[in-house]
Amino acid sequence: MQIKYKLNLSIKRREQIYPNAPIQVCIVHKMRNVIGKTSYKSKAGIAEDLKIIFQSKTKDEAIEKAKAKVKKWYQTEAKATESLRHNIEYCFTYLDFPENL
């Protein structure tokens, strides 16, 4: 598995080079990026919602929670929600593996 902070190579190019390697984006950096695009008054609420998303037990559950939070915050925090939506599926790759690994 490739663990990445930034997806410097395009995803399609990376999949051509490493066709069977799953990609995992760093969750801490993803959260920091989203919070960094959030207004001061909303930071605590978004941080709490991000914790809820990333504490999910399954990939489907995490994606559903992320969609719900995007709907909740989109009107007031468009930049933050766009940052959250960008490559979100690569934040949950670790959930495809057994928990004991």
N, C-alpha and C positions, 0 to 999 in steps of 0.2 A: 504494500500500500504506500502511496506517495502522500506525505503530509506536507501541505503547503500553506504559507502565510499569504502569498500573492500568487495568482495564477498568471505568471508572466508570459508563458507560452499560451497560445490559444488552446482551448480545450480540445478542439478537433485535431490539432497538430500533436498534442500530447498523447491523445488516444491512438494516433498513427504510430508514434514511436513506441509507446508502451500499451499495447491494445488490451492487455489483461490486468493492468494495474489499477485498482480503484484509487480515487483521489479524495483526500480528506483535507478540508480547509480548517485552519486553526480556529477553534471556537472563541477563544479569548480575544484574538485579534478581530474576529467578526463582531463580537459584542462591542469592543472598543470603537470600531469604525462606525457602527450604528449610533452609539451614544455620542460620539464626536460630531455627528450631524444632527443632533437633537438640541432643541432650545433648553436653556437652563431650567425653566419651570417644569419641563416634562422629563428631565433626565431620570429622576427617581422612579417614576411610573414605567418608563420604557425599560429601565434596568430590571425592574421586578418582572415585567412581562418576558424579557429575554431569558431570565432564569427559569421561568415556567416552561418556555419553549425548549430550552436545552436540558431540562430534567426529564424529558419524555423518555418512555421506555421503548417505543418503536418508531421507525422512520415515518410511517403513516400518521401516527399520533403527532409527531413533531411538526410535520408539514401542515397538518390541519390547524394546530395551535398557531403556527406562524401566519397562516392565511387569516385566521381570526384576529390576530394582533395587528396585522397590516390594515384590515378593515377598520379596526378600532382607532388607529392612529393616523390614517392617511390624510384626513382633512387638516389636521394641525401640524403634522410632522412628515410632510411629503418626502423630503430628502432622506430622512432616517428610514422610512419604510421602503424607499427605493433601494437604499443600501442593504437593508435586510433581505429583500427579495432577490437581489443579485447573487446568483450562484448558491442559493440557500440549500439546494439539494446536495451540494458537496460538503455541507456541514454535518450531515447525518450518516456518512458512510460507515462510521464506526459501529452504528447500530445493526449493520448487516453481519457482524461477527458475533460469536458467542461471548457472553458477558464475562466469562472467566479468563479470557485472553488478556 
